[in-house]
Amino acid sequence: MAAKLEGILIVDDEESVRRLLNNRLTNEGYQCLEAANASQALDELRRKKISLVMLDIKMPGKSGVELLPEIKSGYPATSVIMITATADMQTAIQCMKQGAYDYVIKPFELDVITIGVGRALEQRRLILENKEYQQCLEEKVSEQANKIRASFLNAITALVYALEAKDAYTSGHSRKVADLSATIARALNLPRSQIDKLRLAGLLHDIGKIGVQESVLNKPGRLTDTEFEQVKRHPVIGEHILSPIVDAAEILEAVRNHHEHYNGKGYPDGLQKDDISLDARILAVSDAYDAMTSERPYRKSMSADAARDEIARHKGTQFDPEIADTFNHIREPDISDSGKGKRSHKSPPNTT
C-alpha cells in the first residue's frame, strides 16, 4: 500500500490529541511521529522524511501560525494541515493563504481527517510528479538544444577548416590562434572555463571572412581603401553568423573585437583599453603573431623573434601592454619560428 511510505508529523501540545490522531492514521497505514512544540517539530523535520505535518495553530511558545512559514520555506514539498478550534477558523483560512493545504476542527471527526490527509498527500504526489516531469522535459529540451548547437558549431568549424584548406597561406591559422590564445590565457592564470571559451573564439574568429571576396583576401598587392573596408567587415559578419548558435557573450565579443586596438584606432567599433574584452585583447596578439610568422600573398613571413619584437614595439598602441609582455615571456614549443622573411618596422603589423 503506497500510504505506508508516507511520513506524517503530528504537532500539538496536547498529548491526548496527538495520541488520537496517531492511532487513527497508523491504523490507516501511515508512519506517524509526534512533536509537542515547534522546536521538536523542526528537529523531526530535519531528521526524518516528512510528507505531511498536522500542525496545531495555538501552542505555547512558537505558535503553529509562526511555524508554518518556516516549514513551507525549509521543506516546500511537505504538505501542512492546520489543527484549529472553531473560534480559530479565520486564522486557519489565513494559514491556507500562506501555504497550508487544509484545516481540521476540534473536536475531530476522524473519518473526515482520514479523507483530508489522503487528499493532501495525493495533491502533494501530483505536484511532485508534475515538477519531476517539467524538470525532465526541460532537461530533454536543453539536451536537444545543446546537440543542435554543437552540430551547428561543428559544421561551422569544419567550414573554417575547409576555407583555410583552400588557401595555403592561411591553412591552420585558426587552430594556431586558438592554441596560442589558450597558452597566453594559462600564463595569465585565467580559469579553465574562460580558456575553453577563448579557444573556441580563436577557432571561429575569422569565420566572417566567408563574406569577403576571395580576390580581395588573396590579393598579392596593397588593398585599395574600398577593399580594406570590405575586409574590415569580417568581424561583424562573424558575430552575425555565430549569434544564433553561440549563447556565450564572451565568444561573440571576442570574435567581433579581435581587431580592436588598445589605443582605440582599431575596428569595427573603435574601442580602447578595458572597453575591449580581455579575450579579444588576447586574440589580437595571437592573431597578429601567427599572421606575421606566416607566408601571405602580399608579403614574406617574419621570424618568430622579429614578430615578438613587432608585438613589443606596438604594445600600448595596438596591443594591451600586459598581454604583450606575457606573450613575450612565454617559451612554449608551439611558439616557433615559422619563417625567416623580413619586414619594415614602419607600420602596425598587418593582421588581416
Helices and strands as residue ranges (DSSP letters): G 2-5, E 7-11, H 15-27, E 31-35, H 38-47, E 52-56, H 64-74, E 79-85, G 86-88, H 89-97, E 102-106, H 110-165, H 173-187, H 192-204, G 207-211, H 214-217, H 225-231, H 234-242, H 249-257, G 273-275, H 278-292, H 304-313, H 321-329
